[in-house]
Amino acid sequence: MLTLFIYLKSFVIYFDFSKNPFFTNKSLFKKFFYDDNKDIVKVEASIIAWSSDKINPTKIALKRKKKTPEWNGMKHQAFLIFLSVVI
C-alpha cells in the first residue's frame, strides 16, 4: 500500500509491504523537502533492514560479462535503490 502526505515545504511517501525476502521492515518512508521554487533540497528515508548483504542493492557491484554490463542482483533493483538513496 502507498500513502502520500503533503505538507507546506515537504511531502512524505509511505510504503507498506507484506513479508518479503529482501528486507524485514513492514513499512518504509521517503520524505522530500523543497524550497520556494519547488526544487527538492533534501531527502530523508527509512533505514532499510536488509535480509542479507547479497540482496542489498547499495552493496551489489556492477559486474561485466562478455563486455556487457549486467547487474548481479534483483529483478526490482531500481525501486529498492530509490528507497535507499537520500540527499
QUIDASUL-V857460 format. One record per residue. RES is the residue in one small letter. SS is DSSP state (H for helix, E for strand, C for the rest). BURIAL is + if it has 16 or more other ideal C-beta (glycine too) atoms within 10 Angstrom, else -. D_LAST is the distance of its C-alpha to the last C-alpha in Angstrom with 2 decimals. Layout:
# QUIDASUL-V857460
res=RES ss=SS burial=BURIAL d_last=D_LAST
res=RES ss=SS burial=BURIAL d_last=D_LAST
This chain:
# QUIDASUL-V857460
res=m ss=C burial=- d_last=24.45
res=l ss=E burial=- d_last=21.60
res=t ss=E burial=- d_last=21.30
res=l ss=E burial=- d_last=19.46
res=f ss=E burial=- d_last=19.46
res=i ss=E burial=- d_last=18.94
res=y ss=C burial=- d_last=18.86
res=l ss=C burial=- d_last=19.39
res=k ss=C burial=- d_last=15.85
res=s ss=E burial=+ d_last=13.88
res=f ss=E burial=- d_last=14.70
res=v ss=E burial=- d_last=14.55
res=i ss=E burial=- d_last=15.61
res=y ss=E burial=- d_last=17.67
res=f ss=E burial=+ d_last=18.98
res=d ss=E burial=- d_last=22.29
res=f ss=C burial=- d_last=23.72
res=s ss=C burial=- d_last=27.18
res=k ss=C burial=- d_last=27.87
res=n ss=C burial=- d_last=26.53
res=p ss=C burial=- d_last=26.69
res=f ss=C burial=+ d_last=22.95
res=f ss=E burial=+ d_last=21.66
res=t ss=C burial=- d_last=23.47
res=n ss=C burial=+ d_last=21.27
res=k ss=C burial=- d_last=23.23
res=s ss=E burial=- d_last=20.34
res=l ss=E burial=+ d_last=16.55
res=f ss=E burial=- d_last=14.25
res=k ss=E burial=+ d_last=11.04
res=k ss=E burial=+ d_last=10.49
res=f ss=E burial=+ d_last=9.27
res=f ss=E burial=- d_last=10.05
res=y ss=E burial=- d_last=11.80
res=d ss=C burial=- d_last=14.19
res=d ss=C burial=- d_last=17.91
res=n ss=C burial=- d_last=17.57
res=k ss=C burial=- d_last=15.60
res=d ss=C burial=- d_last=12.59
res=i ss=E burial=- d_last=9.23
res=v ss=E burial=- d_last=7.68
res=k ss=E burial=- d_last=5.33
res=v ss=E burial=- d_last=5.00
res=e ss=E burial=- d_last=7.20
res=a ss=E burial=+ d_last=9.46
res=s ss=C burial=+ d_last=12.84
res=i ss=C burial=- d_last=13.74
res=i ss=C burial=+ d_last=15.81
res=a ss=C burial=- d_last=19.30
res=w ss=E burial=+ d_last=20.18
res=s ss=C burial=- d_last=23.94
res=s ss=C burial=- d_last=24.11
res=d ss=H burial=- d_last=22.28
res=k ss=H burial=- d_last=24.29
res=i ss=H burial=+ d_last=22.39
res=n ss=C burial=+ d_last=18.85
res=p ss=C burial=+ d_last=17.11
res=t ss=C burial=- d_last=14.60
res=k ss=C burial=- d_last=17.88
res=i ss=C burial=+ d_last=20.10
res=a ss=C burial=- d_last=21.06
res=l ss=E burial=- d_last=22.06
res=k ss=E burial=- d_last=25.84
res=r ss=E burial=- d_last=28.42
res=k ss=E burial=- d_last=31.68
res=k ss=C burial=- d_last=34.38
res=k ss=C burial=- d_last=32.08
res=t ss=E burial=- d_last=29.96
res=p ss=E burial=- d_last=26.37
res=e ss=E burial=- d_last=26.22
res=w ss=E burial=- d_last=23.73
res=n ss=C burial=- d_last=25.41
res=g ss=C burial=+ d_last=23.79
res=m ss=C burial=+ d_last=23.53
res=k ss=C burial=- d_last=24.60
res=h ss=C burial=- d_last=21.56
res=q ss=H burial=- d_last=18.95
res=a ss=H burial=- d_last=16.67
res=f ss=H burial=- d_last=16.36
res=l ss=H burial=+ d_last=15.70
res=i ss=H burial=- d_last=12.90
res=f ss=H burial=- d_last=11.38
res=l ss=H burial=+ d_last=11.85
res=s ss=H burial=+ d_last=10.30
res=v ss=C burial=- d_last=6.94
res=v ss=C burial=- d_last=3.80
res=i ss=C burial=- d_last=0.00
